[in-house]
Amino acid sequence: MASPVSGYNSSTLDSHISTTTRDSLKMDFSLDVSLLPGEDTVTGLDILYICPFSGALKGKILLTNYRLYFKSSDDITMTLDVPLGTVSRVEKMGGASSRGENSYGLDITCKDMRNLRFALKQEGHSRRGIFDLLFRHAFPLSHGLPLFAYVTQEKYAESGWNIYKPVEEFRRQGLPNNKWRIAFINKNYDLCDTYPTVLTVPCKCKDEDLRRVASFRSRSRIPVLSWIHRENQAVIVRCSQPLVGMSGKRNKDDERYLELIREANDTTKKLTIYDARPSVNAVANKATGGGYEGDEYQNAELIFLDIQNIHVMRESLKKLKDIVYPTVEESHWLSSLESTHWLEHIKLVLSGAIQVADKVSSGNSVVVHCSDGWDRTAQLTSLAMLMLDSHYRTLRGFEVLIEKEWISFGHKFASRIGHGDKNHADQDRSPIFLQFIDCVWQMTKQFPTAFEFNENLLLTILDHLYSCRFGTFLFNCESARDQHVRVTSSVLHRASLWVWSYLHLSREEDCRGACRMAGDC
């Protein structure tokens, strides 16, 4: 897919914006749309929205460099406010010779499970202009344009980008100690370019040992500490699969390293390795050089959690979308839902996280991995930590958890979401983070008083997972973000605007509103 590192100058967008069109739209939309700082109007026109619930609605559409906005002019009031980052696919509906009412227009498929259909008049190729502009601005990286996060002029009192400070977070957990040290061997991403710069490893393991271990782990993603239990000192360690291959290769340094992890906790008699994959998939990975830990890893037990890969999850979500939008068929709802297997996948992820949490709470250290350690591994470690540590169930703690286990450890947000990329069929796309949020939602419904937040926060995070309004979820890893900052240093302050700033401001406003209602301020 296209890289987020894209050349940009301030005139790039302006050359595609009609000042005349912008001025002519001010009166129509000034009362309805509050444009963000840095948001510019691209075009607008009369259009027909084919609403799946209310039928065809006349109205006007406004396209900016950030959103597509529609407001009906009929008796039925209907508005749509769709960030362009949410758009997955834009297609032409019908042709010049199409017959039938409302058969000529645009079909828009969104990443948030919505499908939008607009109809236009067939005379004079009225569709061509809006299609070209929408396609260009919905997929900016495919057309040499920047994502909106790089041109926004929004300002917040708190930047939000540094809410997660690795050393401070490890200190909160009681680290370093006499068994675990904080290592900076990856400060220039020389050891692993998809890992963070700050790692926590056993004290008995030297940096040169870590390099030898890295050679035997997929993508050099060595086992490193994610979380330690303050009372029993059991740990959650994450990594990628070992490079065993068909020949059954061994690496004495890797075997010794896992033994050091076990020895770092006196109560761990046997180190439990949770492989998120189905066992058949792990065996198949040997053919491509991967694999799993065998009997040569002494004092260790291997448990497969049977969680499917990114391709299965993508297809499952597609099936789920088909049965919930635009209508739900009540008579076959349960069987239709079961056929998607979505809740089955959610159950397996949560069940795996519970196993990890139970093992650690009983005083036994665990290692968690899948294939590369940035999808299912992140789901399992973050959910287990959410269960074990009440700090992560606060608003700021949850933000730190996402920054730590997902962003800093290299979940491929750019590839999994497809920011600004027109290739909607890219096989790297998958709803892994959405699935994690769904799991968290399930937990908040079962234990609502255990969380400082509810589904409103989760929905807002998902909205901005796609919106490209903030820099939080734009990159595949920390090193890619740092590279972007180096290449485009002039827009550093814009690219570092984080969604947490927005969430904190919204919460402060809600609190002030509650105070005023109570007469306390």
N, C-alpha and C positions, 0 to 999 in steps of 0.2 A: 504494500500500500504506500501511498504518498507519505513522505516524512513531514512531521510537524515543523521541521526546520525549513522555513520558507522565506525567501527574500521579500522585502516589503519596503515600499516608500509611501508617504502619505497621499500621493496622487493616484495610487493604484485603483482604489475603490471609486474615488471621485470621478474618474474618467468614465465610469459606467452608470453614473447617477444623473438623471435629468433634473436640472434645477427647476425647469418649468413644471415638470410633473410634481416635484416636491412641493412647490408653492401652491399648485392647484389642489393638492390634497390636504393642506393645512386646515382649511375650514371644515372639511368632511370628517377629519379624524382627531382634531385637536382636543375634543372633549372626551375622546375614548381611549386614546393611546398616549401613554406617557413614555416617550422615547428615553432610553438610557443614555447617559453621557457617552459619546462616541458612536451612537447608533444613528445611521443616516438612511433616509428614504431612498429606495431604488426605483420603485414604480408602483402604480395602483390602477385599478380599473373596475368597472361594473362586472359582476359575475354571478353565477348561480351555484349555490352550494347544495349538493345532493345529500341532505341529512338523512342518515339511516333511520332516524326516529321521527322526524317531522316532515319528511319529504323535501321537495325542491324549495329553496329559499333564495329570493333575490337579495343582493347586497353588494358591498364593495370589499375589495381585497387590497391590502397594503403589504408591500414587500419591502423590508429593510435589509440591511446587512446583518441583522441578528434574528429577525423573526418574520413569519407570515401571519398577518392579522386579518380576520374577516369579521364583518358586522352586517347582520341582515337589515334590510330596509322594510321588511314585511311586518305584519302585525305580531308575528311570533318573534320575540327578541332572541337572537342567537349570536354569540361571539365565539371566535376561535382565536387563541393566542398560542402559536406554535413556534418555539425556537427552531431555527433552521438546522441546528445540530441534531435535532430529533429526527430529521428526515433521513430515511434509509434509501428510498427509491422514488423517482419521479418518472411517470410514463404518460405518453399521449393516449388518450381514449378516443377511438373512432378516427375517421378520416374525412376528407372533404366531401366524399360522396355518401357518408353514413346517413342512414335514415332512422327515424325514431326519435322520440322526444328525449332531449338532454343526452344524446349519444356522442357528442363531440366535446372534448375537454381534456382534463388532467386527472390522473390517478396518483395520489401521494401516499406512500406507505411509510409509516413512522416506526421508530425503534421502541416507542412506548405502547405499542400494540394498537394504535389507531390507524385506520385507513380513511383518507379524505378524498372526496370526489367533487370536482368542480366542472360545470358545463359552461361553454361559451358559444357565441354565435359563430356559424360556419363561414359567414361571408368575410372576405378579405384576409384570410389567414390570421384571424384575431388571436389564435393560440400561440403562434410562433414566438412572439416577443416575450410573453410571460413565461413560457416554457424555458426559453434560453436563459433568461435572467434568474429564474428560480433554480435551474440546474446549476448555474454558475455559482450562485451564492450559497446554495445548500451544500455544495461539495467544493469548498474553496481550495483545498490543498490539491485537488485534481486540476485546478485552473490557475495555479500560481498566485492565489490570493491567501491572505492570512485568516486564521480562525478569529472569531470575534474577541476572544480573550486577549489578543495581542493589540487590538485597536481600541478597546474600551477605555473610557476616561473616568470610570467610577473610582471613587475614593472612600476609604473606610478608616476610622480612627485606629483600628487594629488590623494589621495586614493579614494575619491568619496563617501565613505560609510557614511560620516557625513555631507553631503550636506544639509540634513534636520535636523535642530535643533529646536525642538518643541517650547521652550520658546521664542527663537528669532522670529520664525514665528508668534506666538501669539502677540508678541510685535509689529511686523510690522502691525498687524491688529488693534493695539490700546488696547491690553489686557495685563494684567488685568485692570479693571476699577471699578467703584463703584457698578456695577451690576453683574459682572462676575469675578470669581476668578480662578486661576490655582491651581489645586489639585494634590497632590502626593499620594493619598490614594492607588493607584495601583502600587506603585513603585516596589513591589515584585510580581506583578501579582496576589495578593491575592484576589482582588475584582473580576477581570475578566481576565482569562489567555489568551484571544485573543484580548485584548485591549492594547494600548500603556501605558507607565508608567505615562505620563503627560496628564491630562485631564482638560478641562475647563467647569465649572459648575456654576450655579447661586450662588451669594454670600450668599443668605439667606438659602441655603441648607447646612447643616452640614454633616460631613463624616458619622456619624451614620445613617443619613437619606438616604444617597446614598446606604448604605448596605441593607437597607430595600427595596429600589427601585430595587436593583439588584436581589432580590429574586423573583421579579415578571416579570422580563424581560428574554427572551430566552437567554441562555448562559451567563446570568448576564450582557448583553451588554446594559447598562443604556443609557438614552438620554444624550449626551454630545455635546458641541458646536464644529462645524467644521469651521464656518466662520461667521464674523460679518460685516455688512455694516457700514463703517466708518461714513457716514452722517446720516442715519436714525436709526441706531443701531438695525435694524432687523437682525435676526440670522438664520443660517441653523444648525439644530440640527439633529444628526443621532443616531439610536439605533436599537434594534431588536423588534420583536413583543411582546405584553404583553401575559402573561400566563393565559388567561381567561378560557380556557377549555370549555367542554360541559355544565358545571354547571353554567357558567357565573360568575366566581369568580371576586371579586373586591379587589383592594389594595388602601387604602386611601392615603398611602405615595406616590404611583405612580401618583395618580390623583392630589395630591397637588403639586408634583414636576413639572408636566406639566403646572400647573397654575403659578408656580414661573417663568417658562420659558416665559410664556406669559407676566407676569407682569414686566419682566426685560426690556421690550420695551414699552414705554408709548403709542405708536401709534398702538399697536397690540390689537384690540378689541376682536378678535377671533383668536385663534391659529389654523393654518391649519396643519393637519396631512396628509401627503401623504403616502399612503400604495402602494408600487410598484406593488403588486400582483393584479390579477383579483379577484373580490369580491368572486366568487365561490371558489377559492383556499383558500382565507382567512377564509371563513366559514368552509371549509373542515379541515383546520388546527386546529380547535377547538377540533376535535376528537383525536388529538395527544397532546392536552394540550396547544396549542397556541391560536391564535385568533387575535382580533383587538379591538381598543378603541370604546366603546359604548357611549350611551347618558349620562352615569354617569360622563364622562369627560366634565365638564361645560366649557363654553366659548371656545369650540373647534369644528372644523368641520373636517370630515374624507372624503378624496377623494381617490378612487382607480384608479391606473394608468394602469391597465390591461397588465402589462409586464409579459411574461411567465417565467417559471422556467428554471433551468439549463438543464433539460432533453430535453425540447422543443428546446432550443437553440442549443444543441449538434446535434440533428437530422436535424435541419434546415441547419446547416453548412455542414453536410454530403451531403445533397441534393444539396447545392450550389457547393460543390466540384465536384459532379458527372456531372454537366452541364458545368463546365469551364475547366476541365482537363481530358484528354489531349487535347480535341478539343471542339470547340464551334459550335453548330448547329445553324447557322445564321437564318434559315427559321423559327425556333420556339423559338428564343432566349427570347423574351419578355414573352411569356406564360410559358416557362421553368423557367425563373427567378422568375416569380410571384408564381409559384408552390412551390418554396423553402421557401417562406415567410420571407426570410432574411431581405429584405429591409423594410418589414412591421414591423419587430421587431426593426430595427434601427430607424424607424420613431417613434415608441412608446416610445423608450428610450429618443430620442431627444425631443419629445413633452413633456414628463414628466419633463425633465430638464428645458425646457423653462417655464413650469408652475411654477416650484420652483423659477427660477430666476425672473420671472415677479412678483410673490407674494412678494419676498424679496425686490426687487427694489421699490415696492410701499409702503414699510414700514411695512410689516407684517412678523412676525417670522413664521418659518415652522419647523416641525419635519418630518424626512424622515425615513422610515424603510421598510423592506420586511419581510422575515421570521427570518433569523438569522442576517441580517444586514451586510453581507460581500460580497454580489454579486451585486444585483440590486441597493442596497443602495449606494454602492461605485460608481456605474455608474452615478446615479442621482446627488449625492452631488458634485462629481468632475466635471461633465459637467456643472452644474449650476455655480460652482465657476469659471470655465473657462470662462463662459459668463459674469460674473459679475466683475471679477477682472483681469485687464490687466497684472498684475504681472505674473499670471499663464500662460500667452501666450508668455512669454519669454522662452528662453531655460532653464535657471536655475529654473525659476518659475514652469515650467512644470515638471521638475524633482522633485521639492519639492512637487508638487501636487500628483504625483504618490507615492512618499515615504510616504506622509501624509495620503491620503485617501485610498490608496490600501495596501501598505506594513505595515504601523504601525497599521492600523485598522483591520488587519487580513483577507485580502482576501486570500483564500486558494490556493496560487500559486502551491505548491507542489502537492496537490490533483487535482486541476483543470487541470494542465498540465501533471502530471504523470512523473515527472523527474526520469529518471533511472529505471523505473518500467516496467516490462514486461507485466503487466496486461492491455492490450490495451482496454479491454471492461469494465474497472472500471467505475461504474455509477457516480462517483464523478467528472469525467472529463467533462469539459465544456468550451466553448470559450468566457467566460464572459469578460476577459480583452481584447481579440482580438476585441470583439464587441465594447468596449469602444474606442479602437484605431480607429476603423472604423468610429465611431461617430465623433471623433476629425478630422479625414480626411475629412469627409463631411463638417465640419465647416471651415477647411482651404481652401477648394475649393470654398465655398461661400464667405468667407471673408479673402482672402489671405494676404491682407496688415495688418490685425489685429494680425498676428502671426509672431514671430521671427523665426519660423521654418516651414518646409514644409514636404511633404510625405517622403523625404529621412530619416529624423530623425525617423519618425513613423515606417518605414520599418526596420531600424536598431534596434530599440527597440524590435520589433516583432522577428527579427532574434535571438536576445539574450534572449528573453523570453524563447526560446526553447534550445539554444545552450549549456547551463550549463558551459559556459566559465567564467562567473562572478557570484558572490554570491547574486546579487540583487533580483532575483525572485525565489530563491530556497526553501523558507520556507512558512509554512502556516500562521505564525504570528510572532510577535516580540519575544515572550517568547520562541518559538521553536528555533529561531536563537540564542538567548542568551544561551539556554541550550546546543546547539551544541558547542558554543564557550567555555563553561565551560568544556564540556566533552573532546573536542579536542583542548585544548588551544595551543598546539604546532603548529597548522596550522591556528591560528587566522588571521595572516597577509594575508594568502592566501584566506581564506573564506571571508575576508572583502574587497576583490578587487571588486569594484562596476563598473557596466557598464557606469556610468556617467564619470568615469575617462577616459575611452576609447572615449566617445563622445566629451569630452572637448579637448583631444589631437587631435582628427580628425579635430575638428573645428579650432584649432590653426594652424594646418598644411594647411588647406584650406585657411585660412586668409593669411598665409605667402606666399602661392602660388599666391594668388590674388595680393598681394603687389609686388611680383617679376614681374608678368605680367604687372603691371602698372608702373614698374620702380621706385617704392617708397621705396624699401628696398633691 
